[in-house]
Amino acid sequence: MNDETDDQTSGGLELERTRRLRQIDDLRRHGTNPYPYRFDRTHSLLEVRASHGHLDAGSETDAIVSVAGRIMLMRDQGKLLFITLQDRTDEIQLFVSKSVIGDMAFETMTTLDLGDWLGVTGNIMTTRKGELSVKVSVAQLLAKAVRPMPDKWHGLTDTDIRYRQRYADLIGNEDARRVFAIRHEIIASFRRTLNAQGFIEVETPVLHVEAGGAHARPFVTHHNALDTKLYLRIALELHLKRLIVGGMERVYEIGRVFRNEGISTRHNPEFTMMELYQAFGDYSEVMALAEHLIVTAATEATGSTLVDIDGIEVDLAKPWRRVRMIDLIEEATGVSVHPSHPRQNLVDLATKHGITVDSHWGTGKIIEGLFEATAEAKLREPTFVTGHPVEISPLARVDRNDPFLTERFELFVGGRELANGYSELNDPIEQRARFEEEQNAKDAGNLEAGTVDEDYLRALEFGMPPTGGLGIGMDRITMLLARAQSIRDVILFPTLRPEDFGS
């Protein structure tokens, strides 16, 4: 039985909460506010360690600091208290002497609990064993924790509770804090790289009249004042390309998108995308940019370009393979495939590999199914899969050398799709035909197919220059670089079944 379950069943949690609530009442009766308004901190704990981590054992300085954090450990040695204080940046020891802070203050300190927030002022010192410490002269309770922390050594062992109570997970789980620090650095790195290359960061609507830019089922909502149905965006694409039409030339957005799909180790209904569009370029240019963005982020977020894929160390700095989807299928099956081949031949091959072909699938969709069934999972090292059939790429330009394929790529690492990009279709007449095909597919029962976006077509009629577009899933990039196994490990508050708190 895990620690948190044992607390619940034994009644220990409620007994501890009751004790701490009584303590809060006692503090208030004696004129102490257990939840003061502010504390004037002078240094983070990392700053203290950076400036004085070199001190010899048994040293004491005149440097006075005010630091604050959560109490993680306490050791009572009679007239001395040793407290481990943790803030966002580091941990440090507090050296609390009754002779320094006085009998009453010392007695109050002994009643503190693990999990309480504490602010202290004191001078920097090291113990005889060389432990960097703050010798406390003044202490102030900043927030009384009513609920005890997870076990210091085991943390929250139930993964559902970890995701549901992320606040508790972050308190005691150093690895969780590490993952989200890496996530922050990845996103910051993307912004630095793109800003340096002349891209402008923009914000586009979350509520859309048409759900477009990807194949996915949308979340539907209703705007009362306008009395109209709206969709939470499934992609950032179509509004960003409107900005290319408007002459902004290089734009990007890092934002949440929403897809009404299942939950798994790779999928969460809301996730973070980075999409960019670059005028006067094509898919080869943004393919190179995708590689540069990810390799740079790896270096800046983790200090290395090495990642672990199924227990094998892979260096992202090595050039990434580029290969057509149809060639990968031939490698896997020994059979040459192409969207121009007779549909029945492709149906027979798909059936041989256990794929159920829907009646509305064209040859391009069957080829995508073959790729997913026979080749996708084998793409362990970074691979750009190119040459997607036109049928499955309604917003990409036709390949200049093959009218049945498009100038599109998807990036796969460890069998997971991490990015998608293409030479953008900018012919409004052809785009209308593609949209109409999508609408027909939706009418035939494909709930993930798109519709005809008349405003986007109107924008294209003003003229969009040759453009390369790229979308990168920031959650999956974080999974790769932080070596996380589930998308829920890299999203602070993943979507979960609603919790039943009882009546």
LUMSEZA-22884 format. One record per residue (C-alpha): residue in three letters; x, y, z. Coordinates in steps of 0.25 Angstrom, whole numbers, plus 5000, padded with zeros to 4 digits. Last residue first. Layout:
! residues N
ALAXYZ...
! end
This chain:
! residues 503
SER491550614993GLY492750534989PHE494050594984ASP493950514971GLU495150554962PRO494850584948ARG495550484938LEU496950544935THR497450654925PRO498950684929PHE499250794938LEU500750824938ILE500950764924VAL502250694923ASP502050564931ARG500650554925ILE501250534911SER501850404916GLN503250344916ALA504050464920ARG505550474915ALA505550624917LEU506050644903LEU505050554896MET503850574905THR504050724904ILE504050714889ARG502750634890ASP502150744899MET502650854889GLY501950794877ILE502650864865GLY501850924853LEU502650974841GLY502251064829GLY502951104816THR502351214808PRO502351254793PRO501651384793MET500151394798GLY499251474788PHE497951554791GLU497151434787LEU497851354798ALA497151444808ARG495751414801LEU496151264802TYR496351284817ASP495051354819GLU494351244811ASP494851124820VAL494251004813THR494250894823GLY495250794829ALA495350644832GLU495450584845LEU493950544846ASN494150454833GLY492650414831ALA492350444816ASP492050584819LYS493450604825ALA494050544813ASN493250634804GLN493650754812GLU495150714811GLU494950694795GLU494350834795PHE495550894803ARG496450834793ALA495750894781ARG495751024789GLN497251014791GLU497450994776ILE496751114772PRO497351194784ASP498751154779ASN499651174792LEU499851034796GLU500951044807SER502250974804TYR502150874816GLY502350844831ASN502050754842ALA502850724855LEU502950624866GLU502350494861ARG502750384870GLY503550254866GLY504750294875VAL504850424866PHE503950454854LEU503950584847GLU502850604837PHE503050654823ARG502250724812GLU502550764797THR501350684793LEU501150554785PHE500250514773PRO500750624764ASP502250574765ASN503350664761ARG502950804767ASP502250734779VAL500850784780ARG500750894790ALA500250864804LEU498950904811PRO498050784807SER499150684811ILE498550544813GLU497950534799VAL499250594792PRO500150474797HIS501250514806GLY502650524800THR503550534812VAL503850464825PHE504950544832THR505650444841PRO506250464855GLU506750324860ARG505650224864LEU504850214852LYS504350074853ALA503050114859GLU502650184846ALA502950074836THR501949964835ALA500650004841GLU500750154840PHE501350154826LEU500250054821GLY499150144827GLU499750264820ILE499850184807ILE498350154809LYS498050304811GLY498750334798THR498050224790GLY496650284794TRP495950244807HIS494450264806SER494150114808ASP494950094820VAL496250004819THR496449914831ILE497949894832GLY498549754836HIS499749754828LYS499149674817THR497949754817ALA498849874813LEU499449804802ASP498149764796VAL497549904798LEU498749964791ASN498549874779GLN497049904779ARG497350054778PRO498150034765HIS499550114766SER499550264765PRO499750284780HIS501050204779VAL501450074785SER502649984782VAL502649854790GLY503749794799THR502849824811ALA503749904821GLU504749964811GLU503549984801ILE502750064812LEU503950144815ASP504150184800ILE502650224799MET502850314811ARG504050384805VAL505350394812ARG506150504819ARG507150454830TRP507650554840PRO509050604841LYS509750574854ALA509550674865LEU508450594870ASP509350494876VAL508650364880GLU508850284893ILE508150154892GLY507250114904ASP505950124896ILE506350264891ASP507250344900VAL507750474896LEU509050544893THR509150684888SER509650734902GLY509550844912THR508150814915ALA507250934911GLU508251014903THR508850894896ALA507550824893ALA506950954889THR508050974879VAL507850834873ILE506350854873LEU506350994866HIS507350954856GLU506650824851ALA505350904850LEU506051014842ALA506650914832MET505250864830VAL504751004829GLU505751024817SER505450894810TYR503950924811ASP503951054804GLY504351194806PHE503951334800ALA503051364812GLN503351284825TYR502251224834LEU502451174848GLU501651084857MET501951044871MET500950954878THR500550934892PHE499550824896GLU498050814900PRO497350674898ASN498650604903HIS499250504894ARG500650424894THR500450344907SER499050334904ILE497750414905GLY496750404894GLU496350514884ASN495550644884ARG496750734879PHE497150864886VAL498250954883ARG499151034893GLY500151134888ILE501451174882GLU501351264871TYR502151294859VAL502251404848ARG503251434836GLU502751514824MET501751614832GLY501151644818GLY499751634820VAL499651504812ILE500751454822LEU499751494833ARG498651414827LYS499651294828LEU499751314843HIS498151304844LEU498151174836GLU499251104843LEU499051114858ALA498350974859ILE497150904866ARG496551034870LEU495451024880TYR494151034871LEU493051134871LYS491551114869THR490751244868ASP489751324876LEU490651454875ALA490451484890ASN490351344894HIS491651294888HIS491551144887THR492551034889VAL493050914881PHE494350834883PRO494950794870ARG495150664864ALA496550654857HIS497150664843ALA497950794843GLY497850944839GLY496350964841ALA495250974850GLU494351084844VAL493851194853HIS495051194862LEU495251224877VAL496651224881PRO496951344872THR498351374868GLU499551434876VAL500851474869GLU502351454871ILE503151524859PHE504251444852GLY505551524849GLN506551414850ALA506951454864ASN505451454869LEU505351304864THR506651264871ARG506251334884ARG504851284884PHE505251144882SER506251154893ALA505151204903ILE504251094899ILE505350994902GLU505751064914HIS504351054920ARG504250914917ILE505550884923ALA505150944936PHE503850864935VAL504650734934ARG505550774946ARG504450804955ALA503750674952ASP505150604955GLU505250674968ASN503950614973GLY503650664987ILE502950794985LEU502650774971ASP501750654973ALA500950734983TYR500550844974ARG500350744963GLN499250684970ARG498450614959TYR499750574951ARG500450514964ILE499150454969ASP498950384956THR500450334956ASP500250274970THR501650284977LEU501550424982GLY502850454988HIS503750334993TRP504850405001LYS504150525006ASP502750465008PRO501750555002MET501550685010PRO500550695022ARG499250775020VAL499050905028ALA500350965023LYS500551095031ALA500951215022LEU502051315024LEU502551285038GLN503551385041ALA504951365046VAL506051465051SER507451435055VAL507651315047LYS509051265044VAL508951235029SER509651105025LEU510751045016GLU511050915022GLY512650895024LYS512550795035ARG512950905045THR511750975040THR511851085030MET511351225031ILE510451335025ASN509751435034GLY508351435037THR506951475033VAL505851375031GLY504551345024LEU503851215026TRP502751135018ASP502251015025GLY502350885018LEU503050805030ASP502450865042LEU502850985051THR502650965067THR504150965069MET504251105063THR503251155073GLU504151105085PHE505351175078ALA504551305077MET504251295092ASP505651255097GLY506451355089ILE506851365074VAL508351355077SER508551275089LYS507351175084SER508251145072VAL507651125058PHE508551085047LEU507751085034GLN508250995023ILE508051025009GLU507350964997ASP507251014982THR506551104972ARG505051094974ASP505251104989GLN505650994999LEU505951015014THR506650895022ILE506550925036PHE507550905047LEU507150935061LEU508050965073LYS507750965088GLY507350825089GLN507750765076ASP506450775068ARG506650735053MET505650785043LEU505450755028MET504750815016ILE504350945021ARG503851035009GLY504551155005ALA505051295009VAL506351365010SER506851495016VAL508351515016ILE509351575025ALA510851565021ASP511751575033THR512351435031GLU512551315039SER513451205035GLY513551065042ALA513750985028ASP514351075018LEU513451165010HIS513451144994GLY511951134993HIS511851274998SER511351354985ALA510751244977ARG510151174989VAL509451304994GLU509051334979LEU508451184978LEU507651214991SER507051334985HIS507451464992THR506851594998ARG505551545002ASP504551645007PHE503351565012ARG501951595009TYR500451585013PRO500551505026TYR499851365026PRO500051305040ASN499751445046THR500251445060GLY499451515071HIS499451405082ARG498051365078ARG498451355064LEU499651265066ASP498751175075ASP497651165064ILE498751125054GLN499251015064ARG497850965065LEU497750955049ARG499150875050ARG498550775060THR497350755052ARG498050735039GLU498950635045LEU497750555050GLU497150565037LEU498350515030GLY498550395040GLY497150345038SER497750205035THR497150195021GLN497550335016ASP498950325021ASP499150185016THR498750235002GLU499750345002ASP500850255006ASN500650144996MET500050005000
! end
